[in-house]
């Protein structure tokens, strides 16, 4: 998952996104623009956020590893702290099925920090993956046996 340098995160920081939206589905027609962005709220988990000491922020989803100027503009408009390639699609399906969704995302790339290439991404992916693994285990331990209202 990518992170904007201006938001102050580093490789391996773990986020619990509050909202998710698309940034690469563009249609300027009235109402269609809102459909294309498709903002959805993740299930609120303030106790999980506090217990695991995770970072909060909005998530923006697109289909490309790199970012074009139009994507960057929409990511900024979405007020996103982090970017991925799957979150909004998963949130869309969860919404259709009326299933609460919680995202746990680890930073593996800093936007504007380095040249966007696969070598840098793969190098940093390990650091993000280790942090994500630890956070997910802690989240499972914390949520085990709890009701949604206790998260």
Backbone as CSV, one residue per row, in Angstrom:
resi,resn,N_x,N_y,N_z,CA_x,CA_y,CA_z,C_x,C_y,C_z
1,UNK,0.837,-1.163,0.000,0.000,0.000,0.000,0.889,1.235,0.000
2,UNK,0.482,2.226,-0.705,1.237,3.461,-0.824,0.826,4.442,0.259
3,UNK,1.694,5.396,0.516,1.399,6.445,1.485,1.943,7.750,0.936
4,UNK,1.206,8.814,1.131,1.672,10.116,0.697,2.657,10.687,1.702
5,UNK,3.795,11.121,1.202,4.847,11.664,2.049,4.321,12.831,2.888
6,UNK,3.445,13.638,2.324,2.924,14.796,3.038,2.105,14.415,4.265
7,UNK,1.669,13.163,4.364,0.866,12.714,5.505,1.744,12.165,6.628
8,UNK,3.041,12.042,6.405,3.985,11.737,7.465,4.184,10.295,7.883
9,UNK,3.862,9.334,7.066,4.058,7.928,7.443,5.376,7.404,6.888
10,UNK,5.777,6.268,7.421,6.982,5.605,6.944,6.651,4.166,6.555
11,UNK,7.570,3.549,5.855,7.399,2.149,5.463,7.151,1.318,6.718
12,UNK,6.125,0.487,6.673,5.799,-0.375,7.801,4.737,0.180,8.730
13,UNK,4.378,1.463,8.595,3.273,1.997,9.398,1.993,1.260,9.021
14,UNK,1.155,0.985,10.014,-0.080,0.243,9.775,-1.270,1.153,10.048
15,UNK,-2.209,1.133,9.115,-3.402,1.976,9.175,-4.666,1.143,9.319
16,UNK,-5.643,1.746,9.962,-6.991,1.217,10.054,-7.872,2.255,9.352
17,UNK,-8.026,2.144,8.020,-8.771,3.157,7.272,-10.233,3.272,7.708
18,UNK,-10.700,4.517,7.780,-12.080,4.799,8.180,-13.030,4.814,6.990
19,UNK,-12.532,5.219,5.835,-13.331,5.315,4.615,-12.486,4.837,3.440
20,UNK,-13.154,4.455,2.373,-12.461,4.021,1.165,-13.218,4.543,-0.048
21,UNK,-12.473,4.912,-1.098,-13.075,5.427,-2.328,-12.159,5.106,-3.507
22,UNK,-12.732,5.102,-4.694,-11.945,4.928,-5.920,-11.379,6.276,-6.361
23,UNK,-10.209,6.258,-7.000,-9.667,7.487,-7.578,-9.407,7.369,-9.081
24,UNK,-9.692,6.240,-9.679,-9.401,6.117,-11.110,-10.631,5.780,-11.953
25,UNK,-11.810,5.913,-11.389,-13.042,5.722,-12.163,-13.621,7.117,-12.388
26,UNK,-13.433,7.640,-13.582,-13.793,9.027,-13.855,-14.969,9.129,-14.817
27,UNK,-15.968,9.907,-14.420,-17.121,10.206,-15.259,-17.651,11.559,-14.806
28,UNK,-17.527,12.595,-15.638,-17.888,13.945,-15.211,-19.394,14.237,-15.184
29,UNK,-20.222,13.299,-15.600,-21.661,13.550,-15.607,-22.197,13.678,-14.184
30,UNK,-23.200,14.548,-13.988,-23.774,14.711,-12.645,-24.240,13.370,-12.080
31,UNK,-24.011,13.164,-10.822,-24.343,11.967,-10.053,-23.417,10.800,-10.415
32,UNK,-23.045,10.665,-11.673,-22.137,9.580,-12.069,-20.781,9.725,-11.391
33,UNK,-20.357,10.969,-11.184,-19.071,11.166,-10.518,-19.097,10.600,-9.100
34,UNK,-20.199,10.778,-8.390,-20.315,10.221,-7.036,-20.336,8.698,-7.070
35,UNK,-21.027,8.137,-8.067,-21.053,6.682,-8.217,-19.646,6.150,-8.491
36,UNK,-18.927,6.827,-9.372,-17.589,6.358,-9.740,-16.632,6.396,-8.555
37,UNK,-16.708,7.436,-7.758,-15.836,7.535,-6.584,-16.218,6.473,-5.563
38,UNK,-17.508,6.278,-5.363,-18.008,5.180,-4.539,-17.516,5.160,-3.107
39,UNK,-17.486,6.299,-2.449,-17.014,6.356,-1.067,-17.863,5.480,-0.150
40,UNK,-17.188,4.688,0.648,-17.861,3.834,1.637,-17.123,3.939,2.962
41,UNK,-17.876,3.816,4.033,-17.294,3.875,5.365,-16.978,2.468,5.846
42,UNK,-15.796,2.313,6.394,-15.443,1.043,7.033,-16.148,0.984,8.385
43,UNK,-16.251,-0.212,8.934,-16.866,-0.364,10.247,-16.004,0.361,11.279
44,UNK,-16.627,1.165,12.113,-15.906,1.945,13.113,-15.396,1.041,14.238
45,UNK,-14.100,1.119,14.498,-13.470,0.273,15.522,-12.530,1.113,16.394
46,UNK,-13.068,2.070,17.144,-12.192,2.952,17.923,-11.357,2.228,18.975
47,UNK,-11.910,1.190,19.592,-11.146,0.464,20.612,-10.007,-0.340,19.986
48,UNK,-10.252,-0.919,18.818,-9.205,-1.649,18.100,-8.086,-0.695,17.688
49,UNK,-8.463,0.458,17.170,-7.490,1.470,16.752,-6.594,1.864,17.925
50,UNK,-7.221,2.105,19.074,-6.474,2.521,20.266,-5.615,1.377,20.817
51,UNK,-6.195,0.196,20.935,-5.483,-0.948,21.516,-4.243,-1.322,20.706
52,UNK,-4.363,-1.302,19.381,-3.244,-1.687,18.524,-2.332,-0.512,18.187
53,UNK,-2.742,0.703,18.597,-1.972,1.915,18.329,-1.684,2.070,16.832
54,UNK,-2.749,1.913,16.031,-2.621,2.048,14.583,-2.901,3.481,14.174
55,UNK,-2.550,3.815,12.956,-2.836,5.132,12.409,-4.188,5.096,11.714
56,UNK,-4.859,6.232,11.714,-6.161,6.345,11.056,-6.016,7.212,9.815
57,UNK,-6.917,7.027,8.866,-6.927,7.827,7.653,-7.835,7.203,6.624
58,UNK,-8.048,7.914,5.547,-8.891,7.413,4.464,-8.032,6.686,3.436
59,UNK,-8.651,5.728,2.767,-7.992,4.881,1.773,-8.555,5.184,0.392
60,UNK,-7.692,5.321,-0.594,-8.118,5.530,-1.975,-7.590,4.381,-2.832
61,UNK,-8.446,3.871,-3.716,-8.125,2.683,-4.507,-8.057,3.003,-5.994
62,UNK,-7.042,2.466,-6.663,-6.905,2.576,-8.108,-6.245,1.338,-8.673
63,UNK,-6.263,1.218,-9.984,-5.790,0.001,-10.640,-4.336,0.037,-11.084
64,UNK,-3.611,1.099,-10.798,-2.239,1.220,-11.291,-1.252,1.363,-10.151
65,UNK,-0.053,0.828,-10.356,1.006,0.979,-9.366,1.500,2.424,-9.334
66,UNK,1.598,3.035,-10.507,2.036,4.425,-10.551,0.832,5.350,-10.379
67,UNK,1.117,6.646,-10.301,0.058,7.637,-10.136,0.220,8.704,-11.208
68,UNK,-0.825,8.897,-11.995,-0.831,9.971,-12.990,-1.370,11.239,-12.309
69,UNK,-1.192,12.410,-12.919,-1.666,13.651,-12.295,-3.167,13.640,-11.961
70,UNK,-3.985,13.054,-12.822,-5.421,13.006,-12.535,-5.709,12.123,-11.322
71,UNK,-5.013,10.992,-11.199,-5.174,10.135,-10.014,-4.789,10.902,-8.753
72,UNK,-3.662,11.582,-8.819,-3.194,12.328,-7.652,-4.208,13.387,-7.231
73,UNK,-4.805,14.050,-8.206,-5.821,15.065,-7.914,-7.019,14.439,-7.192
74,UNK,-7.473,13.280,-7.666,-8.631,12.632,-7.049,-8.287,12.008,-5.696
75,UNK,-7.078,11.509,-5.538,-6.646,10.992,-4.238,-6.673,12.124,-3.212
76,UNK,-6.179,13.273,-3.612,-6.205,14.440,-2.732,-7.644,14.856,-2.441
77,UNK,-8.498,14.849,-3.458,-9.916,15.188,-3.256,-10.600,14.190,-2.327
78,UNK,-10.164,12.936,-2.360,-10.709,11.912,-1.458,-10.163,12.059,-0.037
79,UNK,-9.221,12.986,0.153,-8.579,13.204,1.452,-7.909,11.930,1.956
80,UNK,-7.330,11.195,1.024,-6.736,9.897,1.367,-5.361,10.050,2.000
81,UNK,-5.130,9.232,3.002,-3.815,9.132,3.620,-3.019,8.005,2.982
82,UNK,-3.737,6.999,2.465,-3.100,5.828,1.880,-3.797,5.426,0.588
83,UNK,-3.060,4.700,-0.269,-3.557,4.266,-1.572,-3.283,2.781,-1.728
84,UNK,-4.265,2.067,-2.294,-4.045,0.658,-2.611,-4.684,0.337,-3.953
85,UNK,-4.764,-0.955,-4.262,-5.326,-1.363,-5.547,-6.548,-2.268,-5.399
86,UNK,-7.054,-2.464,-4.173,-8.174,-3.394,-4.005,-9.232,-2.975,-2.992
87,UNK,-8.932,-2.091,-2.085,-9.819,-1.789,-0.965,-11.230,-1.374,-1.335
88,UNK,-11.380,-0.429,-2.263,-12.718,0.054,-2.612,-13.553,-1.027,-3.277
89,UNK,-12.922,-1.898,-4.048,-13.663,-3.000,-4.678,-14.169,-3.977,-3.620
90,UNK,-13.340,-4.273,-2.635,-13.755,-5.161,-1.548,-14.878,-4.511,-0.746
91,UNK,-14.754,-3.213,-0.479,-15.797,-2.492,0.258,-17.112,-2.486,-0.514
92,UNK,-17.037,-2.377,-1.824,-18.239,-2.394,-2.660,-18.985,-3.718,-2.495
93,UNK,-18.262,-4.827,-2.572,-18.886,-6.150,-2.428,-19.427,-6.330,-1.011
94,UNK,-18.666,-5.920,-0.008,-19.138,-6.028,1.378,-20.419,-5.226,1.574
95,UNK,-20.488,-4.054,0.947,-21.691,-3.225,1.035,-22.884,-3.915,0.375
96,UNK,-22.669,-4.512,-0.788,-23.750,-5.247,-1.463,-24.284,-6.377,-0.589
97,UNK,-23.385,-7.047,0.116,-23.753,-8.191,0.954,-24.117,-7.789,2.384
98,UNK,-24.048,-6.489,2.668,-24.359,-5.960,4.008,-23.471,-6.583,5.090
99,UNK,-22.189,-6.707,4.776,-21.201,-7.263,5.701,-20.315,-6.119,6.199
100,UNK,-20.200,-5.950,7.510,-19.288,-4.914,8.022,-17.854,-5.233,7.593
101,UNK,-17.096,-4.196,7.294,-15.729,-4.426,6.826,-14.742,-3.582,7.623
102,UNK,-13.626,-4.196,7.947,-12.523,-3.536,8.635,-11.288,-3.720,7.757
103,UNK,-10.590,-2.635,7.494,-9.353,-2.701,6.714,-8.163,-2.536,7.643
104,UNK,-7.146,-3.324,7.420,-5.854,-3.136,8.079,-4.831,-3.104,6.951
105,UNK,-4.153,-1.978,6.811,-3.243,-1.762,5.689,-1.877,-1.322,6.188
106,UNK,-0.825,-1.863,5.613,0.539,-1.467,5.965,1.175,-0.726,4.795
107,UNK,1.935,0.298,5.105,2.599,1.110,4.088,3.798,0.351,3.527
108,UNK,3.841,0.234,2.204,4.971,-0.418,1.547,5.622,0.485,0.502
109,UNK,5.114,1.692,0.373,5.646,2.594,-0.643,5.261,4.018,-0.276
110,UNK,6.176,4.949,-0.416,5.898,6.353,-0.128,5.779,7.099,-1.449
111,UNK,4.614,7.641,-1.722,4.420,8.409,-2.949,5.229,9.696,-2.836
112,UNK,5.925,10.067,-3.886,6.788,11.245,-4.001,8.142,11.038,-3.337
113,UNK,8.360,9.913,-2.696,9.607,9.694,-1.972,10.703,9.137,-2.874
114,UNK,10.305,8.371,-3.846,11.285,7.701,-4.687,10.667,7.433,-6.056
115,UNK,11.511,7.016,-6.964,11.035,6.701,-8.304,10.048,5.529,-8.233
116,UNK,8.852,5.688,-8.834,7.871,4.597,-8.773,8.246,3.446,-9.700
117,UNK,8.987,2.507,-9.170,9.341,1.347,-9.977,9.169,0.078,-9.150
118,UNK,9.140,-1.039,-9.838,8.861,-2.306,-9.166,9.981,-2.714,-8.209
119,UNK,11.228,-2.361,-8.501,12.328,-2.745,-7.610,12.173,-2.112,-6.227
120,UNK,11.892,-0.801,-6.203,11.701,-0.126,-4.918,10.471,-0.659,-4.196
121,UNK,9.412,-0.885,-4.941,8.183,-1.399,-4.333,8.433,-2.763,-3.691
122,UNK,9.062,-3.663,-4.432,9.306,-5.013,-3.912,10.255,-4.996,-2.717
123,UNK,11.225,-4.089,-2.742,12.160,-3.964,-1.624,11.415,-3.567,-0.345
124,UNK,10.499,-2.626,-0.463,9.770,-2.132,0.705,8.598,-3.015,1.101
125,UNK,8.164,-3.861,0.188,7.017,-4.723,0.460,7.272,-5.628,1.663
126,UNK,8.487,-6.093,1.821,8.805,-6.975,2.943,8.584,-6.264,4.278
127,UNK,9.060,-5.035,4.392,8.870,-4.287,5.641,7.404,-4.067,5.952
128,UNK,6.644,-3.721,4.938,5.209,-3.541,5.130,4.513,-4.839,5.471
129,UNK,4.937,-5.923,4.846,4.305,-7.230,5.081,4.542,-7.731,6.498
130,UNK,5.735,-7.526,7.011,6.038,-7.954,8.381,5.173,-7.172,9.370
131,UNK,5.083,-5.862,9.180,4.263,-5.033,10.070,2.788,-5.419,9.973
132,UNK,2.327,-5.691,8.759,0.933,-6.089,8.567,0.652,-7.420,9.243
133,UNK,1.556,-8.366,9.097,1.398,-9.678,9.724,1.229,-9.534,11.236
134,UNK,2.090,-8.748,11.848,2.016,-8.544,13.300,0.704,-7.868,13.698
135,UNK,0.287,-6.856,12.939,-0.946,-6.128,13.264,-2.176,-7.009,13.109
136,UNK,-2.206,-7.832,12.086,-3.365,-8.709,11.867,-3.472,-9.740,12.990
137,UNK,-2.358,-10.309,13.403,-2.383,-11.272,14.516,-2.910,-10.590,15.776
138,UNK,-2.415,-9.397,16.066,-2.882,-8.659,17.246,-4.357,-8.305,17.124
139,UNK,-4.806,-7.952,15.923,-6.223,-7.616,15.713,-7.113,-8.836,15.929
140,UNK,-6.688,-9.980,15.449,-7.466,-11.215,15.645,-7.546,-11.547,17.132
141,UNK,-6.424,-11.432,17.822,-6.427,-11.706,19.262,-7.349,-10.738,20.003
142,UNK,-7.331,-9.460,19.616,-8.165,-8.455,20.279,-9.651,-8.670,19.991
143,UNK,-9.988,-9.015,18.761,-11.401,-9.138,18.380,-12.014,-10.475,18.760
144,UNK,-11.200,-11.477,19.007,-11.705,-12.816,19.306,-12.665,-12.788,20.502
145,UNK,-13.889,-13.250,20.279,-14.883,-13.335,21.340,-15.622,-12.044,21.630
146,UNK,-15.296,-10.972,20.918,-15.962,-9.688,21.149,-17.118,-9.490,20.172
147,UNK,-18.078,-8.694,20.593,-19.162,-8.260,19.708,-18.653,-7.070,18.898
148,UNK,-19.312,-6.821,17.774,-18.914,-5.681,16.945,-18.926,-4.385,17.745
149,UNK,-19.871,-4.239,18.635,-19.984,-3.017,19.438,-18.815,-2.842,20.409
150,UNK,-18.032,-3.870,20.616,-16.896,-3.809,21.538,-15.575,-3.512,20.824
151,UNK,-15.663,-3.296,19.527,-14.448,-3.056,18.753,-14.160,-1.568,18.624
